[in-house]
Amino acid sequence: MEIFFGVLGGLGLFLYGMHVMSSSLQRAAGDKLKDIIGVLTTNRFLGVIVGAVVTAVIQSSSATTVMVVGFVNAGMMNLSQALGVIMGANIGTTITAQVISFRVDEYAPIVIGVAVIIWLSTKNRKVKQISEAFIGFGILFVGMTFMGDALRPLREMQAFHDLIISFSENPILGVLAGFFITVALQSSTASTSIVLALSLQGLVPLAAALPVLFGINIGTTVTAIISSIGANRTARRAAAAHFVFNIAGTLIFLVFLRVPLYLVVEQLSPTNVTRQIANAHTIFNITSTLMLLPFAGLIVKTAKKIVPGDEDVQEGIKYIDIRLLETPSIALNSAMRETLHMGNTAKKTLHSALKGFFNKNEKEIMEGFRIEKVVNEIERELSGYLVKLSNTDISKKNREILTGLFNTINDIERVGDHADNIAELAMYRLENKLYFSEKAIDELDEMSTMTIDAYEKSLTALTNLDQSLALEVLEIENRIDEQEKALRTNHIERLNNNLCNTGSGVVFLDIISNLERISDHASNIAYAVLDQIKLNSQS
């Protein structure tokens, strides 16, 4: 039990240190991580580089792959791009093993001490974050030392020696051990660190460590598979592609390249088993990627067969995904895209409601009702997402952008409500066979066109952060205000002269009132755009 609790404590410190280091580096990177992901193209080689870089920062291929599943589920990345990043993630995760193998743990207390002093003495946010990363780095190695000390008594246990030898004689047992350890810990880096800790105590030879490393490689796919449950079909395919890729690489090395790998790493570090294991880990992942990259198309096809069916057509939530909250700058970007999606969905509601009114078409009216419910669904999900995002560690600038998004989605939701009101008025006209003069219809058509123009331009301004377009929306909104007053006066005059019946008059006035309110919300969106442009200019 003493060994168990010692390893547990050391592993806990290791995982905590890794978490502190990776989260601090993510915060320090900020929008740069978003930019790195934005560089992605259909070029898989570039995806491999991005996957390796991102994983080198967050030090977990499982976390990177879960993030990729989130990107795919949010429509920010296609399956081909995702596979390249997944391949790169396997390379990036080898960095920690390499650093551990160089035995820098004796410097860990110095690193922690200096980093804490800097953290306490500075007020610079970026310096604090980098200091925190070094504190996490130091704690990680303290955890490694704890694990090594706790494992030392195993040297005297014959049963443990027999178990390790069995991994050399029967590699399948080693693969299974690596797989189940990684599934239990949900971290390939943590599993590899245990193997390295054993090697530092002289408890595991290279021949026994290699099958365990292969098993770790397969086990790390389970996290992504679990994460993809409930995601869309493409995201599930990304997780399946990760599994296929890692299985293929493991089988190639297990059957054909295990002995050559053994000989190569022995030549590189003849007397240092820990360095041999770290090098084997790196060479295995780089070679697997280089060998399988040309067959990426086949891996994608296999993933599609594992998860069959047509691509999902998403009408509701499209771009946000809870997994993206691990990287707040990217989560904010996805929230902005979802806000635009919500805005365009509300626009469909308005179009359907007005078509239903002018064409006296019940099908269009009902479509307006249906889409407005979708707008409400997006608003509920997006609001909850923004609340969760606001509780993460985001910069002051991004927090102000987040506040602006809260206001914008409220304006968009109100546009949907007013469009729904117009649909109800259209249905009332249809059911009661209300008559409108040609003049009244022309006036409503003119005001509707101006309102739609203002709202569409506000969304375009939001998409492109276009200052001139935002200002144009404000001008249109002023004209709509004046027009609403003029139309109200004209229509009341028609009612007084018995040129329009009372029922039609009430509907007419309610419609222009709703249109005017929609233009008000369009102007609110335009003001939000101007505020964000101003904020960007100050940073």
C-alpha positions as CSV (number, residue, x, y, z in Angstrom):
1,M,0.0,0.0,0.0
2,E,2.9,2.3,0.7
3,I,4.1,1.9,-2.9
4,F,0.5,2.5,-4.2
5,F,0.0,5.7,-2.2
6,G,3.5,7.0,-3.1
7,V,2.9,6.5,-6.8
8,L,-0.6,8.0,-6.4
9,G,0.8,11.1,-4.7
10,G,3.6,11.4,-7.3
11,L,1.2,10.9,-10.2
12,G,-1.2,13.5,-8.7
13,L,1.6,16.1,-8.5
14,F,2.7,15.2,-12.0
15,L,-0.8,15.6,-13.5
16,Y,-1.4,18.8,-11.5
17,G,1.9,20.3,-12.6
18,M,1.2,19.3,-16.2
19,H,-2.3,21.0,-15.9
20,V,-0.8,24.2,-14.4
21,M,1.9,24.3,-17.1
22,S,-0.4,23.7,-20.0
23,S,-3.2,26.0,-18.9
24,S,-0.8,28.8,-18.1
25,L,0.9,28.4,-21.6
26,Q,-2.6,28.4,-23.2
27,R,-3.5,31.7,-21.4
28,A,-0.1,33.2,-22.3
29,A,-0.6,32.2,-26.0
30,G,-4.1,33.7,-26.0
31,D,-5.3,34.6,-29.5
32,K,-2.1,33.1,-31.0
33,L,-3.6,29.6,-30.5
34,K,-6.7,30.8,-32.5
35,D,-4.3,32.1,-35.2
36,I,-2.5,28.8,-35.3
37,I,-5.7,26.9,-35.9
38,G,-6.8,29.5,-38.4
39,V,-3.7,28.8,-40.5
40,L,-5.1,25.3,-41.2
41,T,-5.8,24.5,-44.8
42,T,-6.6,21.2,-46.6
43,N,-2.8,20.7,-46.6
44,R,-2.3,17.8,-44.2
45,F,1.4,18.5,-43.8
46,L,0.5,21.9,-42.3
47,G,-2.0,20.2,-40.1
48,V,0.6,17.8,-38.8
49,I,2.8,20.8,-37.9
50,V,0.0,22.6,-36.2
51,G,-1.0,19.5,-34.2
52,A,2.6,19.0,-33.1
53,V,2.9,22.6,-32.0
54,V,-0.4,22.8,-30.1
55,T,0.3,19.5,-28.4
56,A,3.8,20.6,-27.4
57,V,2.1,23.6,-25.7
58,I,-0.7,21.7,-23.9
59,Q,1.3,18.5,-23.5
60,S,-1.5,16.0,-24.1
61,S,-2.3,14.4,-27.3
62,S,-5.7,13.3,-25.8
63,A,-6.5,16.9,-25.0
64,T,-5.5,18.0,-28.5
65,T,-7.6,15.3,-30.1
66,V,-10.6,16.1,-27.9
67,M,-10.2,19.8,-28.9
68,V,-10.1,18.6,-32.6
69,V,-13.3,16.7,-32.1
70,G,-14.8,19.9,-30.7
71,F,-13.5,21.9,-33.8
72,V,-15.0,19.4,-36.2
73,N,-18.3,19.3,-34.3
74,A,-18.4,23.1,-34.4
75,G,-17.8,23.2,-38.1
76,M,-14.4,24.9,-37.7
77,M,-12.4,22.0,-39.2
78,N,-13.2,19.3,-41.8
79,L,-12.3,15.6,-41.4
80,S,-9.2,15.9,-43.6
81,Q,-7.8,18.8,-41.6
82,A,-8.6,17.0,-38.4
83,L,-6.6,13.9,-39.3
84,G,-3.5,16.0,-40.0
85,V,-3.7,17.6,-36.6
86,I,-4.3,14.2,-34.9
87,M,-1.1,12.9,-36.6
88,G,0.9,15.9,-35.4
89,A,-0.5,15.5,-31.9
90,N,1.1,12.1,-31.5
91,I,4.5,13.8,-32.3
92,G,4.0,16.8,-30.0
93,T,3.2,14.6,-27.0
94,T,6.7,13.1,-27.1
95,I,8.3,16.4,-25.9
96,T,7.6,15.8,-22.2
97,A,9.2,12.3,-22.3
98,Q,12.3,13.7,-23.9
99,V,12.6,16.4,-21.3
100,I,12.1,13.9,-18.4
101,S,14.7,11.6,-19.9
102,F,17.4,14.3,-19.6
103,R,17.0,14.1,-15.8
104,V,16.4,17.8,-15.1
105,D,14.4,16.9,-12.0
106,E,17.3,18.0,-9.7
107,Y,16.7,21.6,-10.9
108,A,13.0,21.4,-10.2
109,P,13.1,23.1,-6.7
110,I,15.3,25.9,-8.2
111,V,12.8,26.4,-11.1
112,I,9.8,26.5,-8.7
113,G,11.6,28.9,-6.3
114,V,12.6,31.4,-9.0
115,A,9.3,31.2,-10.7
116,V,7.3,31.8,-7.5
117,I,9.5,34.8,-6.7
118,I,8.8,36.3,-10.2
119,W,5.1,35.5,-9.9
120,L,4.8,37.3,-6.5
121,S,6.8,40.3,-7.6
122,T,5.3,41.1,-10.9
123,K,2.0,42.7,-11.9
124,N,2.4,42.0,-15.6
125,R,-0.3,39.5,-16.6
126,K,1.8,37.8,-19.3
127,V,4.9,37.4,-17.0
128,K,2.6,35.9,-14.3
129,Q,1.3,33.4,-16.8
130,I,4.7,32.3,-17.9
131,S,5.9,32.1,-14.3
132,E,2.9,29.8,-13.5
133,A,3.9,27.6,-16.4
134,F,7.4,27.2,-14.9
135,I,5.9,26.5,-11.5
136,G,3.8,23.8,-13.1
137,F,6.9,22.5,-14.9
138,G,8.8,22.2,-11.6
139,I,5.9,20.5,-9.8
140,L,5.7,18.0,-12.7
141,F,9.3,16.9,-12.0
142,V,8.7,16.9,-8.2
143,G,5.9,14.4,-9.0
144,M,8.3,12.3,-11.1
145,T,10.8,12.2,-8.2
146,F,8.0,11.1,-5.8
147,M,7.0,8.3,-8.2
148,G,10.6,7.2,-8.7
149,D,11.1,7.0,-4.9
150,A,7.9,5.2,-4.3
151,L,8.7,2.6,-7.0
152,R,12.2,1.8,-5.7
153,P,11.0,-1.1,-3.4
154,L,9.8,-3.0,-6.5
155,R,13.4,-3.8,-7.2
156,E,13.2,-6.5,-4.5
157,M,9.9,-8.0,-5.7
158,Q,10.4,-11.1,-7.9
159,A,6.8,-11.1,-9.0
160,F,7.2,-7.6,-10.5
161,H,10.4,-8.7,-12.3
162,D,8.5,-11.7,-13.7
163,L,5.7,-9.5,-14.9
164,I,8.1,-7.1,-16.7
165,I,9.9,-10.0,-18.3
166,S,6.5,-11.3,-19.5
167,F,6.0,-8.1,-21.5
168,S,9.3,-8.8,-23.3
169,E,8.4,-12.4,-24.1
170,N,4.7,-11.7,-24.9
171,P,4.4,-8.2,-26.3
172,I,0.6,-8.5,-26.4
173,L,0.5,-8.4,-22.6
174,G,2.6,-5.2,-22.7
175,V,0.3,-3.6,-25.2
176,L,-2.7,-4.5,-23.1
177,A,-1.0,-3.1,-19.9
178,G,-0.2,0.2,-21.7
179,F,-3.7,0.4,-23.1
180,F,-5.5,-0.1,-19.8
181,I,-3.2,2.2,-17.8
182,T,-3.9,5.0,-20.4
183,V,-7.6,4.4,-20.4
184,A,-7.6,4.6,-16.6
185,L,-5.5,7.8,-16.4
186,Q,-7.0,9.4,-19.5
187,S,-3.5,10.8,-20.4
188,S,-0.8,9.2,-22.6
189,T,1.8,11.6,-21.1
190,A,1.0,10.4,-17.6
191,S,1.2,6.8,-18.7
192,T,4.5,7.4,-20.4
193,S,5.8,9.2,-17.3
194,I,5.1,6.0,-15.2
195,V,7.2,3.9,-17.7
196,L,10.0,6.5,-17.5
197,A,9.8,6.5,-13.7
198,L,10.2,2.7,-13.7
199,S,13.2,3.0,-16.1
200,L,14.8,5.6,-13.9
201,Q,14.8,3.0,-11.1
202,G,16.2,0.3,-13.4
203,L,12.9,-1.6,-13.2
204,V,11.9,-1.9,-16.9
205,P,14.2,-2.8,-19.8
206,L,13.6,-1.4,-23.3
207,A,12.3,-4.7,-24.7
208,A,9.5,-4.6,-22.1
209,A,8.8,-0.9,-22.4
210,L,8.2,-0.9,-26.2
211,P,5.0,-2.9,-26.2
212,V,3.7,-0.8,-23.3
213,L,4.4,2.3,-25.4
214,F,2.4,0.8,-28.2
215,G,-0.5,0.1,-25.9
216,I,-0.4,3.7,-24.6
217,N,-0.6,4.8,-28.2
218,I,-3.9,2.9,-28.7
219,G,-5.3,3.8,-25.2
220,T,-5.0,7.6,-25.9
221,T,-7.7,7.2,-28.6
222,V,-10.3,6.2,-26.0
223,T,-10.5,9.8,-24.6
224,A,-11.4,11.2,-28.0
225,I,-13.9,8.4,-28.7
226,I,-15.7,9.1,-25.4
227,S,-15.6,12.8,-26.1
228,S,-17.3,12.2,-29.5
229,I,-20.3,10.6,-28.0
230,G,-23.2,13.0,-28.6
231,A,-21.3,14.9,-31.2
232,N,-22.2,15.1,-34.9
233,R,-21.3,12.4,-37.4
234,T,-18.2,14.1,-38.7
235,A,-16.8,14.6,-35.2
236,R,-17.4,10.9,-34.5
237,R,-15.5,10.1,-37.7
238,A,-12.6,12.3,-36.5
239,A,-12.4,10.1,-33.4
240,A,-12.6,7.0,-35.5
241,A,-9.8,8.2,-37.8
242,H,-7.6,8.8,-34.7
243,F,-8.3,5.2,-33.6
244,V,-7.6,3.8,-37.1
245,F,-4.4,5.8,-37.4
246,N,-3.0,4.8,-34.0
247,I,-4.0,1.1,-34.5
248,A,-2.3,1.0,-37.9
249,G,0.9,2.5,-36.6
250,T,1.0,0.2,-33.6
251,L,0.5,-2.9,-35.7
252,I,3.2,-1.9,-38.2
253,F,5.7,-1.5,-35.4
254,L,4.5,-4.4,-33.3
255,V,4.8,-6.9,-36.3
256,F,7.5,-5.5,-38.5
257,L,9.5,-2.7,-36.9
258,R,9.8,-3.5,-33.2
259,V,13.2,-5.1,-33.5
260,P,14.7,-2.4,-35.9
261,L,13.4,0.2,-33.5
262,Y,15.0,-1.6,-30.6
263,L,18.4,-1.7,-32.4
264,V,18.3,1.9,-33.5
265,V,17.6,3.4,-30.0
266,E,20.1,1.1,-28.4
267,Q,22.7,2.5,-30.8
268,L,21.7,6.1,-30.0
269,S,21.9,5.7,-26.2
270,P,23.7,2.4,-25.4
271,T,23.8,2.8,-21.6
272,N,20.7,4.9,-20.8
273,V,17.4,3.0,-20.8
274,T,15.4,6.1,-20.0
275,R,16.8,7.9,-23.0
276,Q,16.2,4.8,-25.1
277,I,12.5,4.8,-24.1
278,A,12.1,8.5,-24.8
279,N,13.8,8.2,-28.2
280,A,11.7,5.1,-29.1
281,H,8.6,7.0,-28.2
282,T,9.6,9.9,-30.5
283,I,10.9,7.8,-33.4
284,F,7.8,5.6,-33.2
285,N,5.4,8.5,-33.5
286,I,7.3,10.4,-36.2
287,T,7.8,7.3,-38.3
288,S,4.2,6.3,-38.0
289,T,3.1,9.7,-39.2
290,L,5.5,9.7,-42.1
291,M,4.5,6.2,-43.2
292,L,0.8,6.7,-42.9
293,L,0.4,10.3,-44.1
294,P,0.3,9.3,-47.8
295,F,-2.6,7.0,-46.8
296,A,-4.6,9.7,-45.0
297,G,-7.3,9.5,-47.7
298,L,-7.7,5.8,-47.0
299,I,-7.9,6.4,-43.3
300,V,-10.7,9.0,-43.8
301,K,-12.6,6.5,-46.0
302,T,-12.2,3.8,-43.3
303,A,-13.5,6.2,-40.6
304,K,-16.5,6.9,-42.8
305,K,-17.2,3.2,-43.1
306,I,-16.9,2.8,-39.3
307,V,-19.3,5.8,-38.8
308,P,-21.6,5.5,-41.9
309,G,-24.3,7.8,-43.1
310,D,-24.8,11.2,-44.8
311,E,-23.3,14.4,-43.4
312,D,-25.4,15.9,-40.7
313,V,-27.5,19.0,-41.6
314,Q,-27.5,21.3,-38.6
315,E,-30.1,24.0,-38.4
316,G,-29.8,24.8,-34.7
317,I,-26.5,25.1,-32.8
318,K,-23.7,24.8,-35.4
319,Y,-20.4,26.3,-34.2
320,I,-20.2,26.1,-30.4
321,D,-18.9,23.0,-28.6
322,I,-18.3,22.6,-24.9
323,R,-14.9,21.0,-25.6
324,L,-13.7,24.4,-27.0
325,L,-13.9,26.0,-23.6
326,E,-10.5,24.4,-22.8
327,T,-9.1,27.1,-25.2
328,P,-11.1,30.3,-24.4
329,S,-9.8,32.4,-27.3
330,I,-11.0,29.8,-29.7
331,A,-14.2,29.3,-27.8
332,L,-14.9,33.0,-28.1
333,N,-14.3,32.8,-31.9
334,S,-16.8,29.9,-32.1
335,A,-19.3,32.0,-30.1
336,M,-19.0,34.9,-32.5
337,R,-19.6,32.5,-35.4
338,E,-22.6,31.1,-33.7
339,T,-24.0,34.6,-33.1
340,L,-23.8,35.3,-36.8
341,H,-25.5,31.9,-37.5
342,M,-28.3,32.9,-35.0
343,G,-28.6,36.3,-36.8
344,N,-29.0,34.7,-40.2
345,T,-31.5,32.2,-38.8
346,A,-33.6,35.1,-37.4
347,K,-33.4,36.7,-40.9
348,K,-35.0,33.6,-42.3
349,T,-37.8,34.0,-39.8
350,L,-38.4,37.6,-41.0
351,H,-38.3,36.7,-44.7
352,S,-40.8,33.8,-44.2
353,A,-43.1,36.0,-42.1
354,L,-43.2,38.8,-44.6
355,K,-43.6,36.5,-47.6
356,G,-46.5,34.8,-45.8
357,F,-48.1,38.2,-45.3
358,F,-47.6,39.6,-48.8
359,N,-48.4,36.3,-50.6
360,K,-51.1,35.3,-48.2
361,N,-49.2,32.0,-48.0
362,E,-49.9,29.8,-44.9
363,K,-46.9,27.5,-45.6
364,E,-44.5,30.5,-45.4
365,I,-46.2,31.7,-42.2
366,M,-45.8,28.4,-40.6
367,E,-42.2,28.2,-41.7
368,G,-41.7,31.5,-39.9
369,F,-43.1,30.1,-36.7
370,R,-40.9,27.0,-37.0
371,I,-37.7,28.9,-37.6
372,E,-38.4,31.3,-34.8
373,K,-38.4,28.3,-32.4
374,V,-34.9,27.5,-33.8
375,V,-33.7,31.0,-33.0
376,N,-34.9,30.6,-29.4
377,E,-33.1,27.3,-29.1
378,I,-29.9,28.8,-30.4
379,E,-30.3,31.7,-28.0
380,R,-30.7,29.4,-25.0
381,E,-27.7,27.3,-25.9
382,L,-25.5,30.2,-26.8
383,S,-26.3,32.2,-23.7
384,G,-25.4,29.2,-21.5
385,Y,-22.2,28.8,-23.5
386,L,-21.3,32.4,-23.0
387,V,-21.9,32.1,-19.3
388,K,-19.5,29.1,-19.1
389,L,-17.0,31.0,-21.2
390,S,-17.2,34.1,-18.9
391,N,-16.1,31.8,-16.0
392,T,-12.9,30.9,-17.8
393,D,-9.7,32.9,-17.6
394,I,-10.0,35.3,-20.5
395,S,-8.3,38.6,-21.2
396,K,-10.0,41.9,-20.4
397,K,-10.4,42.7,-24.1
398,N,-12.1,39.3,-24.7
399,R,-14.3,39.8,-21.7
400,E,-15.6,43.1,-23.1
401,I,-16.2,41.4,-26.5
402,L,-18.1,38.7,-24.6
403,T,-20.3,41.3,-23.0
404,G,-21.0,42.7,-26.4
405,L,-22.0,39.3,-27.6
406,F,-24.5,38.9,-24.8
407,N,-26.2,42.1,-25.9
408,T,-26.1,41.2,-29.6
409,I,-27.7,37.8,-29.1
410,N,-30.4,39.5,-27.1
411,D,-31.0,41.9,-30.0
412,I,-31.1,39.0,-32.5
413,E,-33.6,37.1,-30.3
414,R,-35.8,40.2,-30.2
415,V,-35.6,40.4,-34.0
416,G,-36.9,36.8,-34.1
417,D,-39.7,37.7,-31.7
418,H,-40.8,40.7,-33.8
419,A,-40.7,38.5,-36.9
420,D,-42.9,36.0,-35.1
421,N,-45.3,38.8,-34.3
422,I,-45.5,39.7,-38.0
423,A,-46.2,36.0,-38.8
424,E,-49.1,36.0,-36.3
425,L,-50.4,39.2,-38.0
426,A,-50.1,37.5,-41.4
427,M,-52.0,34.5,-40.1
428,Y,-54.7,36.9,-38.7
429,R,-55.0,38.6,-42.1
430,L,-55.3,35.2,-43.8
431,E,-57.9,33.7,-41.4
432,N,-60.0,36.9,-41.4
433,K,-59.6,37.6,-45.1
434,L,-58.6,41.2,-44.4
435,Y,-58.4,43.6,-47.3
436,F,-55.5,46.1,-47.8
437,S,-55.4,48.8,-50.3
438,E,-52.7,48.8,-53.0
439,K,-51.3,51.9,-51.4
440,A,-51.0,50.3,-48.0
441,I,-49.3,47.2,-49.4
442,D,-46.8,49.4,-51.3
443,E,-46.0,51.3,-48.1
444,L,-45.5,48.1,-46.1
445,D,-43.3,46.6,-48.9
446,E,-41.1,49.7,-49.0
447,M,-40.7,49.7,-45.2
448,S,-40.0,46.0,-45.1
449,T,-37.3,46.3,-47.8
450,M,-35.6,49.1,-45.8
451,T,-35.8,47.1,-42.5
452,I,-34.4,43.9,-44.1
453,D,-31.6,46.0,-45.7
454,A,-30.7,47.5,-42.3
455,Y,-30.7,44.1,-40.5
456,E,-28.7,42.4,-43.2
457,K,-26.1,45.1,-43.3
458,S,-25.8,45.0,-39.5
459,L,-25.0,41.3,-39.7
460,T,-22.5,41.9,-42.5
461,A,-20.9,44.7,-40.4
462,L,-20.7,42.3,-37.5
463,T,-19.1,39.6,-39.7
464,N,-16.4,41.9,-41.2
465,L,-16.3,44.5,-38.4
466,D,-17.1,47.0,-41.1
467,Q,-17.3,50.5,-39.6
468,S,-18.7,52.2,-42.7
469,L,-21.4,49.6,-43.0
470,A,-22.3,50.0,-39.3
471,L,-22.7,53.7,-39.8
472,E,-24.9,53.1,-42.8
473,V,-27.2,51.0,-40.7
474,L,-27.6,53.9,-38.2
475,E,-28.6,56.2,-41.1
476,I,-31.1,53.7,-42.5
477,E,-32.6,53.2,-39.0
478,N,-33.1,57.0,-38.7
479,R,-35.0,56.9,-42.1
480,I,-37.1,54.0,-40.9
481,D,-38.1,55.9,-37.8
482,E,-39.2,58.9,-39.9
483,Q,-41.0,56.5,-42.3
484,E,-42.8,54.8,-39.5
485,K,-44.2,58.1,-38.2
486,A,-45.3,59.1,-41.7
487,L,-47.0,55.8,-42.5
488,R,-48.8,55.9,-39.1
489,T,-50.1,59.4,-39.9
490,N,-51.1,58.4,-43.5
491,H,-52.9,55.2,-42.4
492,I,-54.8,56.9,-39.6
493,E,-56.0,59.4,-42.2
494,R,-57.1,56.5,-44.5
495,L,-59.0,55.0,-41.5
496,N,-60.7,58.4,-40.8
497,N,-61.8,58.6,-44.5
498,N,-63.1,55.0,-44.4
499,L,-60.6,53.9,-47.1
500,C,-59.5,51.0,-44.9
501,N,-61.4,48.9,-42.4
502,T,-60.5,48.8,-38.7
503,G,-59.1,45.2,-38.7
504,S,-56.7,45.9,-41.5
505,G,-55.8,49.2,-39.9
506,V,-54.7,47.6,-36.6
507,V,-52.7,45.0,-38.5
508,F,-51.0,47.6,-40.6
509,L,-50.0,49.7,-37.6
510,D,-48.8,46.6,-35.7
511,I,-46.6,45.5,-38.6
512,I,-44.9,48.9,-39.1
513,S,-44.3,49.0,-35.3
514,N,-42.6,45.6,-35.4
515,L,-40.5,46.6,-38.4
516,E,-39.4,49.8,-36.6
517,R,-38.4,47.8,-33.6
518,I,-36.4,45.4,-35.8
519,S,-34.5,48.3,-37.2
520,D,-33.8,49.5,-33.6
521,H,-32.2,46.1,-32.9
522,A,-30.2,46.4,-36.1
523,S,-28.9,49.7,-35.0
524,N,-28.0,48.2,-31.6
525,I,-25.9,45.5,-33.4
526,A,-24.3,48.3,-35.4
527,Y,-23.3,50.1,-32.2
528,A,-21.9,46.9,-30.9
529,V,-19.7,46.6,-34.0
530,L,-18.5,50.2,-33.5
531,D,-17.7,49.4,-29.9
532,Q,-15.7,46.3,-30.9
533,I,-13.8,48.3,-33.6
534,K,-12.9,50.9,-31.0
535,L,-11.8,48.2,-28.6
536,N,-9.6,46.6,-31.2
537,S,-7.9,49.9,-32.0
538,Q,-7.0,50.4,-28.3
539,S,-5.3,47.1,-27.9
